[in-house]
Amino acid sequence: MKTPMETLPEQPDLPTRPLAVAQAVGTPDRIPAVQSGQGFSPVQRPALSLIRGAQLRLADHGEPGPRDWIEAQARLTAWLDLDVHYVPARPVGALRQVAAWATQHRAPVSAPAFLPWQNVSPVAFQADGGSGLPHADWVASYLHDQGTGKPLKASTLDVMLMSPHPATCPVDADCEAPLPRTEILQAMLQAAQAEGRKRIAIVGDARRRNALVRQMLASGRVAARDEQEIEILPIEDALCHLVRRASRWDAIIVLPDLRSLIFAMLAEITRIWTPWPMLWHRRGLTMLTGEVLDEADGALPLNAPLLVQALALAVHHAGLSHAAQRLMLGAARLWDCGIITPGRGSVAPYVTEVTDSEFIHQLCRGGERRSRATSSWRAIPAGSVAPSPRKPRPSLRLVATTGEQ
């Protein structure tokens, strides 16, 4: 039986060495055939495209989430054509953690737990030792606001709010107050740099400011001053700067006991009191939750912007940048059309407020229509530009499968 490749004429333009991606994923399971004698013109070179299977691995936390959240999440993953695979959560026993740290270079990346309905308040970070908080080294929340049409919202606000976990802040001998360990502070700065955030603020109090400066100098971070502009300032000065211009910094690193002050100030300035997506890092991304100032118990009600942004962050960390970009562009198109949910505004002159479930429905049925240019989110880098319809379709496709076999 002939294979499709036997009907191809001689093609000197094709690469002679094997593709690295083909070696990694195995033989493609379909290769379109070209009619015998058709060939390629000298001007039109054969194009190659890689089709990757989209699989999102999440940790199985054992307890089912609220029904409305699960249904909305299932609708979004179906729209994105994502195969969600739940894996058992890694044990958190002390001995198993030590073994995992020792073999970290060989161990596979653990799947994060996706719990956007879980309510975490920044007030909880004021407790010494972080009692009641999930295990983590540091956390990051995102405030990405495209504007609500108010005079204060002249520009898009894109802030990454980070804090070390209280358990990772031992008491410093000089200032006799908790300070984050040097490696935790460096991890947060590197995360901001990876997202292209160059204007960084490190916020503490007057008592710990000199100790933070000393820690930065000792770590040699000043050598990277051309890549990032870092300000170390007390909480009083930080609040004054935020009142004058909320977009002064791209990222803010605030000590855990002061996190609620910065969070409340940003929420008051933007009038966005809805939850933010919150990422928990412990040698990689381990959990996604929602962060809101209210200390209400129980699960959060369905919040469409939170679910969209949290899912976009999850698929982006899984390496599915195209799906993350598609999610954010779809939400931006709805906001640009004036379709909003309670607590989130729009820059459109006429708005229509819908429920969060209806917002998800509109997002999934919107197709790929393009709207006006919207500002990008630094947490989700811009995806590759789609090929022009005037250009010929790829003549050779490699279909790769990902995930566990």
ABEGO torsion letter per residue (X at the ends): XBBAAAABBBBAABBABBBAAAAAAEBBABBBBBBBGAEBBAABBBBBBBBBBBBBBBBBAGBBBBAAAAAAAAAAAAAAGBBBBBBBBBBABAAAAAAAAAAAAABBBBBBBBBAABBBBAAAAABBGGBGBBBBABBBBBBBBAEAGBAABABBBBBBBBBBBAAABBBBAAAGBBBBBAAAAAAAAAAAAAAGBABBBBBBBAAAAAAAAAAAAAAGAAAAAAABBBBBBBAAAAAAAAAABAAABABBBBBAAAAAAAAAAAAAAAGBABBBBBBBBBGEBABBBBBBABABBEBBBBBAAAAAAAAAAAAAAAGBAAAAAAAAAAAAAAAAAGBBBBGBBBABABBBBBBAAAAAAAAAAAEABBBBBBBBBAABBBBBBBBBAABBBBABBBBBBBEBX
